[in-house]
Amino acid sequence: MTKTTTTSSGSRILVIGGTGIIGRHIVQASLNAGHPTLLLVRPAAAAADVDPDKAKLLAAFEASGATIVYGDMNDHESLVAAIKQADVVISAVGHRGTVELDGQLKVVEAIKEAGNVKRFVPSEYGCDVEQAEDGTLEPARSIIAAKARVREAVRAAGIPYTFICSYWAHGFMLPRLGDPLVDRPPATTATVYGDDTQRAIFVDEKDMSAVAIKAVDDARVLNKILYVRPPANKLSLGQLVRLWEKKSGKTLEKCYVSDQQLAKKVQEAPFPVNFQLAMVHSTLVAGVCEQTINPAVGAEATELYPEMDFLTVDDFLDGLL
């Protein structure tokens, strides 16, 4: 069953995973840009007695003009039917393992059958997986490999695409000052992984979502990788801690963790912390954020969209005070 609504003109965008951490921002960005916006939702998942928070979010999206399309990635018929209602498919399925990411291979098959999609944006939003796989520890290596399999399938199927690399999300990493083992800024002691040689890139969830929506109608990034790397948001974790000290007026004791010590923490930690730590290791050891962009296959979002005012790390940290 599909609930219909009257929307403005523009590419019809179907979001898969639209109630997730990134997906909800993509849905809102699509609505803000005036696109007819559809959300693929499993009927059971939308029930208020199953997940009241998700049901409330879906109701808010509907009130803003979104259309709920009931279906499931694992139900080919309903997936094809949903895709036939859209011009663009954006996936924001979770990264908690390879199952959801590999599930996108079913989306690729459904897009091939539907035959109407002019752009597919699979769930990435992190590093460039084709550059990071070799230098990444498990379990992050397997998750990156799953994303790479989706890229390969998309290209093999001849589906028009844009792959978006937006690195570390503000909302997850900045309140932790780069340490996945904590959930708030430290009061006395800060853990600093690596040294100041390699820098991480931080992008706000709303900004990465706005870029994704701009990309779907942009011929300059058709069949390309779109990198989101605001210059002001490139910091080492040591720089991040020092910036927080300056803003908070607190001097923190620093606990420096070497590459080898970090690799050991990855081995010892449970999932998903080991995945998060493995990605920190990849960022700081392999330097996956700093590769040069090949203009034949990629483009830089901050150059393509100079009108965008990306939220800086500096301003985000102000909001934590």
Secondary structure, 3 states (H helix, E strand, C coil): CECCCCCCCCCCEEEECCCCCCHHHHHHHHHHCCCCEEEEECHHHHCCCCCHHHHHHHHHHHHCCCEEEECCCCCHHHHHHHHCCCCEEEECCCCCCHHHHHCHHHHHHHHHHHCCCCEEECCCCCCCHHHHHHHCCCCHHHHHHHHHHHHHHHHHHCCCEEEEECCEEHHHHHHHCCCCCCCCCCCCEEEEECCCCCCEEEECHHHHHHHHHHHCCCHHHCCEEEECCCHHHEECHHHHHHHHHHHHCCCCEEEEECHHHHHHHHHHCCCCHHHHHHHHHHHHHHCCCCCCCCCCCEEEHHHHCCCCCCCCHHHHHHCCC
